[in-house]
Amino acid sequence: MSAGPQPIPPLKTVLVGDLKTVPPNGKLGYFLWRRRMWLEGTFGTSLLEPWEKMILVFIWLLLTTLLLTGVVKYLPQHLHFIQRRAVYYFMGREGDVGELVHKTGAGWGAASGTEL
C-alpha cells in the first residue's frame, strides 16, 4: 500500500513546527533541514514535545550567553594578570614587559656577538 508522493514542505517548516522527513527544495532549505535532522537525531530532541524543545533551547541560550559574557568581561583582565605573573616569575620582581623583552633581547644579542 503506497501512500504516493509526499508534498515538498516550505522552508519555514524547517525552522519551526514539525520536522518532515522530506527535505524542502532549495539549497538553503536543504542545508537547514539536514542540520536540524542531525541535531534532533544526535541529542534525541525529536522525542520531545514542542514546549519541551523551547525550554531546552532557552536553557541552552541562557547558558551560552552567560559563558560568552564571562569570557568577554573576565578574560582580558585575567590575561593581563597572567602576563604580570609571568613577568614576575621571569624577572624575580614586578616589572614592565618592555623591560623583560629588552633584557632578554640584550642577552641574546651578546650571546651572538652583536649588539641590539
QUIFENDA-V784982 format. One record per residue. PHI is phi in radians with two decimals (none if undefined). PSI is psi in whole degrees, -180 to 180 (999 if undefined). OMEGA is omega as a letter, one per 20 degrees, with the letter a starting at -180 (999 if undefined). Layout:
# QUIFENDA-V784982
phi = {PHI & PHI}
psi = {PSI & PSI}
omega = {OMEGA & OMEGA}
This chain:
# QUIFENDA-V784982
phi = {none & -1.69 & -1.45 & 1.54 & -1.20 & -1.56 & -1.20 & -1.40 & -1.30 & -1.27 & -1.10 & -1.15 & -1.26 & -1.25 & -1.48 & -2.34 & 1.51 & -1.16 & -1.62 & -1.44 & -1.48 & -1.64 & -1.23 & -1.32 & -1.30 & 1.65 & -1.21 & -1.13 & -1.06 & -1.15 & -1.08 & -1.14 & -1.10 & -1.12 & -1.12 & -1.19 & -1.07 & -1.11 & -1.11 & -1.21 & -1.28 & -1.22 & -1.70 & 1.22 & -1.34 & -1.20 & -1.54 & -1.57 & -1.28 & -1.01 & -1.20 & -1.22 & -1.11 & -1.13 & -1.11 & -1.09 & -1.15 & -1.08 & -1.11 & -1.09 & -1.14 & -1.10 & -1.15 & -1.13 & -1.10 & -1.11 & -1.12 & -1.15 & -1.11 & -1.10 & -1.15 & -1.21 & -1.46 & -1.72 & -1.06 & -1.04 & -1.12 & -1.22 & -1.11 & -1.10 & -1.09 & -1.10 & -1.08 & -1.11 & -1.16 & -1.10 & -1.08 & -1.08 & -1.21 & -1.32 & -1.67 & 1.49 & -2.76 & -1.14 & -2.80 & -1.64 & -1.14 & -1.08 & -1.13 & -1.10 & -1.13 & -1.12 & -1.13 & -1.15 & -1.14 & -1.15 & -1.13 & -1.20 & -1.16 & -1.19 & -1.20 & -1.57 & 1.53 & -2.10 & -1.68 & -1.44}
psi = {111 & 137 & -13 & 178 & 139 & 144 & 148 & 126 & 153 & 168 & -36 & -23 & -18 & -35 & -37 & 158 & -164 & 144 & 115 & 153 & -10 & 124 & 146 & 164 & 158 & 148 & -43 & -47 & -41 & -42 & -48 & -38 & -44 & -42 & -42 & -39 & -43 & -46 & -46 & -34 & -39 & -47 & 2 & 22 & -10 & -16 & -8 & 155 & 159 & -39 & -31 & -37 & -40 & -41 & -43 & -44 & -40 & -45 & -42 & -44 & -39 & -47 & -39 & -42 & -43 & -41 & -47 & -37 & -43 & -41 & -44 & -40 & -38 & -34 & -46 & -41 & -42 & -37 & -39 & -42 & -44 & -40 & -45 & -39 & -40 & -42 & -41 & -44 & -36 & -40 & -19 & 1 & 167 & 137 & -176 & 145 & -37 & -38 & -41 & -44 & -41 & -46 & -41 & -44 & -37 & -38 & -40 & -37 & -40 & -34 & -31 & -5 & 7 & 152 & 139 & 999}
omega = {a & r & a & a & r & r & r & a & r & a & a & r & r & a & a & r & a & r & r & r & r & a & r & r & r & a & a & r & r & r & a & r & r & r & a & r & a & a & a & r & a & a & r & a & r & r & a & r & r & a & r & r & r & r & r & r & r & r & r & r & r & a & r & r & r & r & a & r & r & r & a & a & a & a & r & r & a & r & r & r & r & r & r & r & r & r & r & a & a & a & a & r & r & a & a & r & r & r & r & r & a & a & r & r & r & r & r & r & r & a & a & r & r & r & r & 999}
